[in-house]
Amino acid sequence: GRLDLPAIIVPRMKVYAAKIFHLSEVLLVLGASVLLTTISAFSFASPKPIKTKLNTCTPKSNNNENLESSVSNKRRDFLKRVPSALLGLATVTTLTKVPPSLALDASSPVEELPTKQVVTASFDAIRYELLDPNGGVSYMQGRIDQQDWDGLLEFTKTYDLELRKKRMGTAKKLFQDKDIKSKATEYANAVTFDLIGINRSSRKGQENVEFANKYLEELRGDVTKFLSLEDTIQVQS
């Protein structure tokens, strides 16, 4: 008949069987490693084939002593090399681990200093928008003076992308000091709110020359503060 085991015993037997199988795998890998290392050491210590020549003048006892001495020396050499080979295997395993001190620190990358030409070009692009007669600030001032609210409303919808995100964003990447970069971000964000104020002052039913000029003047001030940080950037000599 069939032997029915209690339900609780079967799962435990499966667990024990899995543990025994895992242990056997570990022992098999370990044994193979030691065997390969031993064979490798033995190959280094094995004597070369000895070519013997018949010498009737040499006593047989001396030949036996020389052979025994040679084998003894080879055995000692073999026993010396086995621990060395095992140590070498352990050394290789250890060296494959990269010490934490040698790992690259991604939090502090080494950055190359920008050239003076790159810095000047980046900030000149912002100065153009602020000071040039064909720049964006002059254009907005002209729309306000002419009370061209539709033109001002349309322009301020996209000008934040051009001035703050593109031009000021490019220049902001050049700042090396964390606090300086934080100030630059503050001034750039203020430009966004200035443009929002100008946009609201030009909406239908909310047109207001005084408020539009007020926010435009604040924008000039924030951009000027941003430009004043240019001298803090270290450049290549």
Buried (B, 14 or more C-beta within 10 A) or exposed (E): EEEEEEEEEEEEEEEEEEEEEEEEEEEEEEEEEBEEBBEBBEEEBEEEEEEEEEEEEEEEEEEEEEEEEEEEEEEEBBEEBBEEBBEBBEEEEEEEEEEEEEEEEEEEEEEEBBEEEBBBEBBBBBBBBBBEEEBBBBBBBEBBEEEBBEBBBBBBEEBBEEBBEEBBBBBBEBBEEEEBBEBBBEBBEBBBBBBEBBBBBBEEEEBBEEBBBBBBEBBBEBBBBBBEBBEBBEEEE
